[in-house]
Each structure stands twice: as C-alpha cells, then as structure tokens.
C-alpha cells in the first residue's frame, strides 16, 4: 500500500492538474471561501483551521490555515492576512500561500454589498528522494533499480490573484399562516487564480518547468439564518441555516462536464450558540454509485464573554464520512477550526458610524 501511494503521488507531481483544498466548514474559513468576507465582523478576528484527510494513509493530505482580519468602518473596508500550508504524499509536496486581502463595503437599506480582492504569494517544494517511480520496481524484489526520471526543481514560487462579491440582506418570508421575520441571507461568488483564467503564466507553478498552472476556480455559495419563532416561546435563540456551495475548477469553467465539480449542501440547527449540522458532498448535485461522495457531520459553539465588548470565540469540529471511492479504505476527513473576534470597538482609523448615512448590517453567526 505504501509503495502504491508513493507512485500515485509521484505521478501527481509530474502530470496531474493541481486543484485547491476544500474545507468542510467553509464558513469557518471565510476569506479562503471568498475574499469579500474580509472584515465582515466588527473589530479584529483571528481564525485557524486544521484539516486531516486520508488518515489511514502514510502522509495523507494535511492542510493548515491561519487568518487575521480587521474591519475599518471609517473607510468601509476590511483588511486581512492569510497563511495556508498544505502537505501531501510521502514525497512531502508542500504548498504554502500567503495572501493579503481587502474588501469594500457598500451599505444600503436592509442589505450590503461586499467587494473583495486578494493577492497571493505561493511556494511549492518537494523531496524527490522520497518518490518511488514505476521503473524502480522489480516484480519480486521491489524497489531495487534507479529511475530514469530527472528532477529539475525542488522548489518554485509564483504569484496569484483572487476576487469575489458578497450580498448580505435581511428578508421576511410568509408560508401559509406562518411568518418568518429577520431572516439573514448571504449569497456570494468568488473567482480564484485569475491569471490562469486569462492564460497568463505568472511564474512557474510546475516543479518540472512545464507550461502548467493552477486552474481557475469558480465558487458559488449561499446560505440563510432562519429564526424558528414558532418554537421559541422562551425567547431563546433557535435557528435553522440551510447552505449550499458549488466549486467548479478547470480550464473551461463554462463547460461544466469538462471540469472538476463539487456540490456541498445541507443545513445546520442552532440553539443558544450551539449548533449541529449535516451536509452532503458529491461531484454531482445528486448521488450516484459511480461518484465518490461523503456525508459531513459538524458540531460547534459560539462562546460570548460576559461583557459583550470583550469579544467572542467560535470552535467547530467536522467529520467527513466517505461512502464510496477510496475514502472508506483511506480513512475519513477530520477538521477542527476556531475563530476569536475581539471588541467591536477596535479599529485603527476610528469609528465610521458617525460618517455613514446608512448603517451596515451586523455580522450574524456564520456570516
């Protein structure tokens, strides 16, 4: 098994088109999801994530992330700094990215428009001595031959650019005799790896000096926070939050069947700061026995300080249970995330409420 996965990852390094990691708790890693989320909450926010995939495989996929962001209401802007590192395979293919993001808020009556951009610097490295190629293997004795493969680079770096738009608004829905008020909605669209979209090679993504680059990725996401008032006779916070995320990555984004597609959809149930959720993930919107699919189970909590001005802490855990494909043998996917948001009064350039004619919508839990 170890040799087989070494060969697979070796081939991946040479020929396969790179794709981005995908987080199960995508709203916990909101700048990665869409740079328009930068500074969506008042004050300073610090977040981190650790994702372990294929835990039964030696040196499976390991992804770690850290972000810090601040909202500057005086200029209706958010500024963020992100650091992500992904390690995969016995050859220790390491991918590191550092991103600086900026968002601008357009407040309107009952809704906001957020526009975001992100510039990234990326570095990749690999230990070629750990890779076993097929021409090194003997049917009886195993790894005994030298390979004809000649590595060129052990490290390379390149720049990248991302952008996104986010629409947040309140709404009221009436179904029969029941009326759902103060529904918080979020709809967003982000585009990652813009240079590749325009056919611009920004400086060597390939460790073999091949004319390859990270393929552009288009992400659509939408969600709502619906108060369940008819269950809430005690005035406690009870909500349901349906969500959907669609990722499309490849050379021709409008030709969906020729690209990598990932559909993730489900719902969370929230009660007084605690939540539990179930989401389904598949390459098609509906299940099929030929597709690798997974159920994502998530739990978490928001912990507010006694003084509302002292900030709040979010912690979350999710587990992806793969039901088909290589997942059941390779092991599931575990993800832990946190986010701490400090006092909403903290800013560098001052409070912008005095300047605004319209007050922006406050961030509410997930978004």
C-alpha positions in Angstrom: 0.0 0.0 0.0 2.8 2.4 0.9 4.6 1.9 -2.5 1.3 2.2 -4.4 0.5 5.6 -2.9 4.1 6.7 -3.4 3.7 6.0 -7.1 0.4 7.8 -7.3 1.7 10.9 -5.6 4.8 10.8 -7.8 2.6 10.8 -10.9 0.5 13.6 -9.4 3.6 15.8 -9.0 4.5 15.4 -12.7 1.3 15.2 -14.7 -1.9 16.0 -12.8 -3.6 19.3 -12.9 -3.5 20.9 -9.5 -6.7 21.6 -7.6 -7.4 23.5 -4.4 -8.1 22.1 -1.0 -11.7 22.3 0.0 -12.8 22.9 3.6 -15.9 21.1 5.1 -16.5 24.1 7.4 -16.3 26.6 4.6 -17.9 29.5 6.6 -15.3 29.0 9.3 -12.6 29.8 6.7 -14.5 32.6 5.0 -11.6 34.5 3.4 -10.5 31.3 1.7 -14.1 30.9 0.5 -14.5 34.4 -0.7 -12.1 37.4 -0.1 -15.3 39.6 0.0 -15.8 38.2 3.6 -12.7 40.1 4.8 -13.5 42.2 7.8 -17.2 41.2 7.8 -17.3 41.4 11.6 -16.5 44.5 13.6 -13.1 44.5 15.4 -10.2 42.1 15.0 -10.8 38.5 14.1 -8.2 35.7 14.4 -9.0 32.2 12.9 -7.3 28.9 12.4 -8.1 25.5 10.8 -6.5 22.1 10.7 -7.8 19.5 8.2 -6.6 15.9 8.1 -7.6 13.8 5.1 -6.9 10.1 4.4 -5.7 9.5 8.0 -5.0 5.8 7.3 -2.5 6.6 4.5 1.1 7.5 5.3 1.5 11.3 4.9 -2.0 11.8 3.5 -3.4 15.3 2.9 -2.7 17.8 5.7 -4.0 21.4 5.4 -3.5 24.1 8.0 -4.6 27.7 7.8 -4.4 30.9 9.8 -6.0 34.3 9.2 -6.2 37.7 10.9 -8.5 40.4 9.7 -9.8 43.8 10.9 -12.8 45.9 9.9 -12.2 49.6 9.4 -15.7 51.2 9.4 -14.3 54.7 8.9 -13.4 53.7 5.3 -16.0 51.0 5.0 -13.2 48.4 4.4 -11.8 45.2 5.7 -8.1 44.1 5.6 -6.9 40.6 6.1 -3.8 38.5 6.1 -4.0 34.7 5.4 -1.5 31.9 5.7 -2.2 28.4 4.4 0.0 25.3 4.2 -0.8 22.0 2.5 1.3 18.8 2.8 0.6 15.7 0.8 2.3 12.4 0.0 5.5 10.6 1.1 7.5 13.0 -1.1 6.3 15.8 1.2 4.9 18.0 -1.5 4.5 21.3 0.5 2.4 24.2 -0.8 2.5 27.4 1.2 0.5 30.6 0.3 0.5 34.0 1.9 -2.4 36.3 0.9 -3.3 39.9 1.6 -7.0 40.6 1.1 -9.1 43.8 1.0 -12.8 44.3 0.9 -15.0 47.3 0.4 -18.5 47.6 1.9 -21.4 49.3 0.1 -24.2 49.7 2.7 -27.8 50.0 1.5 -31.2 49.9 3.1 -31.6 46.4 4.5 -28.7 44.9 2.6 -24.9 45.2 2.0 -22.7 44.6 -1.0 -19.1 43.5 -0.3 -16.4 43.6 -3.0 -13.1 41.8 -2.2 -9.7 41.1 -3.8 -6.7 39.1 -2.7 -3.1 39.0 -3.8 -1.1 35.8 -3.0 2.4 34.6 -3.0 2.8 30.8 -3.3 5.7 28.5 -2.8 5.9 24.7 -3.6 8.6 22.3 -2.6 9.2 18.5 -2.8 11.7 15.9 -1.6 12.4 13.9 -4.8 14.4 11.3 -2.8 11.2 10.1 -1.2 9.4 9.4 -4.5 9.4 5.8 -5.9 8.7 5.6 -9.7 7.5 2.5 -11.6 10.8 1.9 -13.4 12.5 1.4 -10.0 10.3 -1.6 -9.1 11.1 -5.3 -9.6 8.1 -7.8 -9.5 9.9 -9.9 -6.9 12.4 -7.7 -5.0 10.6 -4.4 -5.0 12.5 -1.1 -5.2 15.9 -2.1 -6.5 16.5 -0.1 -9.7 17.5 3.5 -10.3 15.0 5.7 -12.1 15.4 7.4 -15.5 13.4 10.4 -14.2 15.5 13.5 -13.8 14.1 16.1 -11.4 14.6 19.7 -12.3 13.4 21.8 -9.3 12.9 21.1 -5.6 11.3 24.5 -5.0 9.3 27.0 -7.0 7.2 30.1 -6.3 4.6 32.2 -8.1 2.0 34.9 -7.5 -1.7 34.7 -7.8 -4.8 36.9 -7.6 -8.4 36.2 -6.4 -11.6 38.3 -6.2 -15.2 38.0 -5.1 -18.5 39.6 -4.4 -20.9 39.1 -1.5 -24.5 40.2 -1.0 -25.9 40.1 2.5 -29.5 41.1 3.2 -32.5 40.7 5.5 -35.8 39.3 4.4 -39.3 38.2 5.6 -41.0 35.1 4.2 -44.6 34.1 4.7 -45.6 30.5 4.3 -49.3 30.0 4.8 -50.2 31.5 8.2 -46.6 31.5 9.5 -44.4 34.4 9.0 -40.6 34.2 9.2 -39.0 37.6 10.1 -35.4 38.8 10.3 -34.0 36.1 8.0 -30.3 36.8 7.4 -29.2 35.8 3.9 -25.8 35.6 2.2 -25.1 35.0 -1.5 -21.6 35.1 -2.9 -19.5 34.4 -5.9 -15.7 34.2 -5.9 -13.1 33.6 -8.6 -9.7 32.2 -7.7 -6.5 32.0 -9.8 -7.5 34.9 -12.2 -4.1 34.9 -14.1 -4.9 31.3 -15.3 -8.3 32.4 -16.4 -6.7 34.9 -18.8 -4.0 32.5 -19.9 -1.2 34.3 -18.0 1.5 32.2 -16.5 2.7 34.2 -13.5 5.9 32.5 -12.8 6.3 28.7 -12.6 3.8 26.6 -10.8 5.5 23.4 -12.1 8.4 21.8 -10.4 9.4 20.4 -13.8 9.4 23.7 -15.6 6.3 22.5 -17.6 3.8 25.1 -19.0 1.2 24.3 -16.4 -0.6 26.4 -13.8 -3.2 26.1 -11.2 -6.6 26.0 -12.9 -9.1 28.8 -12.2 -11.8 28.0 -9.6 -15.3 29.5 -9.5 -17.2 29.2 -6.2 -20.8 30.0 -5.6 -22.2 29.9 -2.1 -25.5 30.8 -0.4 -27.0 30.4 3.0 -29.7 31.7 5.3 -30.2 32.1 9.1 -34.0 31.4 9.7 -35.3 32.1 13.2 -37.8 29.4 14.3 -40.1 31.7 16.2 -43.0 29.3 16.4 -40.7 27.0 18.6 -39.3 29.9 20.6 -41.8 30.6 23.3 -39.0 31.0 25.8 -37.3 33.7 23.6 -34.2 31.6 23.2 -32.1 31.6 20.0 -33.4 28.8 17.8 -32.5 28.8 14.1 -32.0 26.7 11.1 -29.4 27.5 8.5 -29.6 25.9 5.0 -26.4 26.3 3.0 -25.0 25.3 -0.4 -21.6 25.6 -2.0 -20.6 24.8 -5.6 -17.0 24.6 -6.7 -16.0 24.4 -10.4 -12.3 24.2 -11.3 -10.7 23.6 -14.7 -9.6 25.2 -18.0 -13.1 25.9 -19.3 -15.3 27.0 -16.4 -18.5 27.3 -18.5 -18.1 23.7 -19.8 -19.1 22.1 -16.5 -18.7 18.5 -17.6 -15.1 19.0 -18.5 -14.1 20.4 -15.1 -13.9 19.3 -11.6 -17.2 19.9 -9.8 -18.0 19.6 -6.1 -21.5 20.2 -4.7 -21.9 20.7 -1.0 -25.3 21.3 0.6 -27.1 20.8 3.8 -28.3 22.6 7.0 -27.3 23.5 10.5 -29.5 23.6 13.6 -28.6 26.3 16.1 -29.7 26.6 19.7 -28.3 29.3 22.1 -24.9 29.4 20.5 -24.5 25.7 19.9 -25.0 24.1 16.5 -25.1 20.7 14.8 -25.1 20.2 11.0 -25.2 17.6 8.3 -24.1 18.3 4.7 -23.8 16.1 1.6 -20.9 16.4 -0.8 -20.7 15.0 -4.3 -19.3 15.7 -7.8 -22.9 15.9 -9.0 -25.8 17.5 -7.2 -27.5 14.1 -6.8 -26.0 10.9 -5.6 -24.7 8.2 -8.0 -22.9 5.0 -7.3 -20.1 5.9 -9.7 -19.2 9.1 -7.7 -17.2 9.5 -4.6 -19.5 11.1 -2.1 -19.4 12.0 1.6 -21.6 13.0 4.5 -20.2 15.9 6.5 -21.2 16.0 10.2 -20.4 19.1 12.1 -20.8 20.4 15.7 -19.6 23.7 17.3 -20.4 26.5 19.6 -20.1 30.3 19.9 -18.9 31.4 23.3 -19.6 35.0 24.2 -17.9 36.7 27.1 -20.0 38.2 29.9 -19.2 41.6 28.6 -20.3 41.9 25.0 -17.4 44.3 24.4 -14.8 41.7 25.2 -15.4 39.6 22.1 -16.4 36.0 21.3 -14.9 32.6 20.5 -16.1 30.1 17.9 -14.9 26.5 17.9 -16.0 23.8 15.4 -15.4 20.2 14.5 -16.4 18.2 11.5 -16.0 14.7 10.2 -16.4 13.6 6.5 -17.6 10.0 6.2 -16.8 8.8 2.7 -19.3 6.2 1.5 -17.7 5.3 -1.9 -14.4 5.5 -3.7 -11.0 5.4 -1.9 -12.3 7.1 1.2 -13.5 4.1 3.2 -10.1 2.4 2.9 -8.0 5.6 3.3 -9.9 6.9 6.3 -12.2 9.8 6.9 -11.6 13.5 7.0 -11.2 15.4 10.3 -11.4 19.2 10.5 -11.0 21.5 13.6 -11.5 25.2 13.4 -11.7 28.2 15.7 -12.2 32.0 15.4 -11.9 34.6 18.0 -13.3 38.1 17.5 -12.3 40.9 19.8 -14.1 44.0 20.9 -16.2 45.6 18.1 -14.8 49.0 19.1 -11.3 48.1 18.0 -10.2 49.9 14.8 -7.1 51.8 13.5 -8.8 54.6 11.7 -11.7 55.3 14.0 -15.4 54.5 14.1 -17.2 55.1 10.8 -20.8 55.1 12.2 -20.8 58.9 12.5 -19.8 59.2 8.9 -22.4 56.9 7.4 -25.9 57.8 6.3 -26.7 54.1 6.2 -25.7 51.6 8.8 -24.2 48.3 7.6 -25.8 45.0 8.6 -24.0 43.4 11.5 -22.4 40.0 11.0 -24.6 37.3 12.4 -23.0 34.0 13.4 -22.0 32.1 10.3 -21.9 35.2 8.1 
